[in-house]
Amino acid sequence: MRIGENITLSLKPATTSGQKKADRNGEFQELLTKYINEVNELQLKAEELDRRLAAGTLENVHEATIAAEKAALALELTVQIRNKVVEAYQEIMRMSI
């Protein structure tokens, strides 16, 4: 048997643990971006309903109230998640290796 006779080439790049970690980081980033965009949409919808309420073109006042409360709760949840992430990061930075 000659050297190199049974060698096959794989066109797929080898997956390393670093690549898996990068994929998970990308997924986490996409998830955060998605939820932040949803919070932004709720804020924009509440602002639009407030404008319509002020202009007198909104028939149901409760729509604006509910939209404003949803936006406020979503923003508060986002702030609390951010606080927990910062707290976890600070705890990790205090650990000694």
C-alpha positions in Angstrom: 0.0 0.0 0.0 1.4 3.4 -0.9 1.2 6.4 1.4 -1.7 8.7 0.6 -3.7 6.0 -1.3 -6.7 6.0 1.1 -6.9 9.7 1.9 -10.2 11.4 1.3 -10.7 15.1 1.5 -13.6 16.6 3.4 -14.9 19.9 2.0 -16.7 20.7 5.3 -14.5 22.7 7.7 -13.7 21.1 11.0 -15.9 22.3 13.8 -13.9 23.4 16.8 -15.2 24.2 20.2 -14.4 27.9 19.5 -16.7 27.8 16.5 -19.5 26.2 18.6 -19.0 28.9 21.2 -19.2 31.6 18.5 -22.4 30.0 17.1 -24.0 30.1 20.5 -22.8 33.7 21.0 -24.3 34.6 17.7 -27.6 32.9 18.6 -27.7 34.8 22.0 -27.0 38.1 20.2 -29.8 37.4 17.7 -32.2 36.5 20.5 -31.4 39.7 22.4 -31.7 41.8 19.2 -35.0 40.2 18.5 -36.4 41.0 21.9 -35.0 44.5 22.0 -36.7 45.2 18.6 -40.0 43.9 20.0 -39.7 46.2 22.9 -39.0 49.1 20.5 -42.1 48.1 18.4 -44.2 48.2 21.6 -42.9 51.7 22.4 -43.5 53.0 18.9 -47.0 51.6 18.9 -47.8 53.2 22.3 -46.5 56.5 21.0 -48.6 56.3 17.9 -51.7 55.6 19.9 -50.9 58.5 22.2 -50.6 60.8 19.2 -54.0 59.5 17.9 -55.5 60.0 21.4 -54.2 63.5 21.6 -55.5 64.3 18.1 -58.9 62.9 19.0 -58.9 60.2 16.3 -58.7 57.2 18.6 -62.1 55.9 19.6 -61.1 53.6 22.4 -59.0 55.3 25.1 -58.3 51.9 26.7 -56.3 50.9 23.6 -53.8 53.6 24.3 -53.7 52.8 28.0 -53.1 49.1 27.4 -50.4 49.8 24.8 -48.6 52.2 27.1 -48.7 49.6 30.0 -47.4 46.8 27.7 -44.6 49.1 26.5 -43.7 50.1 30.1 -43.7 46.5 31.3 -41.6 45.3 28.4 -39.1 48.1 29.0 -39.0 47.4 32.8 -38.3 43.7 32.0 -35.6 44.6 29.6 -33.9 46.8 32.2 -34.1 44.1 34.8 -32.6 41.5 32.4 -29.8 44.0 31.7 -29.2 44.5 35.4 -28.9 40.8 35.9 -26.5 40.4 33.0 -24.3 43.2 34.3 -24.4 41.7 37.8 -23.4 38.3 36.5 -20.5 39.9 34.5 -19.3 41.7 37.6 -19.4 38.5 39.6 -17.4 36.7 37.0 -14.8 39.5 36.9 -14.4 39.3 40.7 -13.6 35.5 40.5 -10.0 34.6 41.0 -8.5 32.2 38.6 
